[in-house]
Amino acid sequence: MLEVKLHNLTLKNPVMTASGTFGYGEEFSDFIDISRLGGIVVKGTTGERRQGNPYPRMAETPSGMLNAVGLQNVGVDAFCSDVYHRIKDIDTNIIVNVSGSSIEEYCTVAEKINELENIPAIELNISCPNVKKGGMGFGTNPDMAAQVVGEVRKVYDKTLIVKLTPNVTSIVDIAKAVEAAGADSVSLINTMLGMAIDVEKRRPYLSTITGGLSGPCVKPVAVRMVWQVAHAVNIPVVGLGGISCANDALEFLMAGAKAIEVGTANFVDPAVTVKIVEGLEEYCNRHGIKDINEIIGII
Amino acid sequence: MKKHITDFTIVDRKSYGPNYFALTLQHPDSMPEIVPGQFVEVEVKGTREVMLRRPISIHDVDYKNNTLTLLVQIVGKGTRQLSELKIGEKLNLVYPLGHGFTLEGEKVLLVGGGAGTAPLLYLSKHFASKGVKPTIILGGRTKELIPVQEPFGQYGELCIATDDGSQGEKGMVTQHSRFAEKYDRIFTCGPTPMMKAVARHAQANGIECEVSLENMMACGVGACLCCVCDTDEGHKCVCKEGPVFNIKKLNKWMEN
């Protein structure tokens, strides 16, 4: 009933987790049966180990939060030799978010992940707002975006999802450019660039001054962008941005997303993803929907 | 150690001056094991300003009555909201979280200040149950700023240090006459300058020392990487690798 296809990837349901909000999945296994999810997108992985940005990296804002973690991760080699073996047998699609500061770095990471049998897809992160070099720089310009996707496409032969930033004039132009360059799917939106100031201390809350805004406050923007992109490209769209319940997920599906990712809501309720799966089942039963694909893109 | 999400019922509420309160929460069935120094993430309902859970140390655990107690300092909108909860209401907790204190030592010193006294009560209780009577030094600028004192007396020898001399010895905790004795372990939780002073003393005297850190957190389980401390081994999550750290890993933290 809930099965969906993302290029040649089959998801048992459309519910996945967003990179950077679910660790490597293990952190949540006390709370939920992770294998009930359609997929998990694990922490952004770079060519080398990264320490990320200095503390403070987080600030709560109305109905949301800013973060500036800055891609702290163990690096692709430690992922392949260590983390992968701990998580590879989880019965769901394990997707690695691939990040970098140069085209060479993206390609190196993608090439190494390509060798891992139980990783059926990568999510190419050309949209991280919290690193000085690369990241969002690639995702804000259609030519640059197409170039990095084209180069990764040459070394990566499984499902290639490209994660887009909302911090652009036209996300549709970027989506079309990466589709033309060989992306199998696009996921959107990454966080929106934001800022918050502690007026008592007269300084920004984040060590990096600006950071990425996520949570329910960004959801209407994300739904709008998913709807625009879904009408403009022929590859499947993965929707994310502030999803915290089944109704939120349904908005994205109706706007045209084939699958969705849950991010910040995992911090509020570590069991939220499974509740969303159950909520989608309940919705389908209540409305006599036999196949969730019936409602995808109906708007 | 398995983590849980559970709706507790508030069975007791006590105020300690204008800025502190304690909530005693009853588990619906049987309380899992909790190590002193671990914490909970509390759900705060009702305002658009407060979305994330709030990390609160576990002040006491009573397995016989299936209760745990949280001692909370009102510092912002989230803790203000929690202060308005009433007996009988439910509170959703994600727990037990983090890495607690190392429960070793024969002659131990516990040093606390402000809200940092919270986890030391359960730690004192643990030592007392093993037949070890800890020395406990609690400090504050004035006696009113040491919220909870009396329960400590049943588990160890309670000493007080106040900056203004309104109670106990006048001066900081590190100037207390009992501070410089030879201990085999020191545990501390409180304001950062206090913990650093305690840690430097322990390091200079070759005493094992653990500090309990507090940083802004989101997930509480080591997934979001927001609450990191700059340790000698790189950025570590206070929520997962901490909140309790041995000072051997915190040379960089001690220097700053």
Interface residues (C-beta under 8 A of the other chain):
Chain A: G20 T21 F22 G23 E27 F28 D30 F31 Q51 G52 P54 Y55 P56 R57 M58 A59 E60 P62 S63 G64 M65 N67 V69 Q72 G215 P216 T264 N266 F267 V268 D269 P270 A271
Chain B: K2 K3 H4 I5 E43 R48 E49 V50 M51 L52 R53 V94 N215 M216 M217 A218 C219 G220 V221 G222 A223 C224 L225 C226 C227 V228 C229 D230 G234 H235 K240
